[in-house]
Amino acid sequence: MHSIHEEALGNKVEKDADRYEKKFRTQMRVLENSPLAKVRPITPYDHYALGKQLESFEIYKSLCEDDGTLAQLGKIPNVAFTMLSASC
């Protein structure tokens, strides 16, 4: 039996997973074809976990851009989204 707290948390994760699927559509498609997807079905929790990682990277990228350090890396930061997705 699940507690009310577990059910509420599950609902929040699923809602956020839907939001991340829309925000990071391309990366979610990569996840759907990742090695993980060959082993087991991709769940909303996987979408949530990847979305949180990508969102964190966006924040980091923004901070580096403000500092002027990210521009020195060229295209590498843009490739990072796909690499995060494929490695899940």
Secondary structure as GFF3:
##gff-version 3
##sequence-region A 1 88
A	DSSP	alpha_helix	4	23	.	.	.	ID=ss1
A	DSSP	alpha_helix	25	32	.	.	.	ID=ss2
A	DSSP	alpha_helix	35	39	.	.	.	ID=ss3
A	DSSP	alpha_helix	44	67	.	.	.	ID=ss4
A	DSSP	three_ten_helix	70	73	.	.	.	ID=ss5
A	DSSP	alpha_helix	76	87	.	.	.	ID=ss6
###
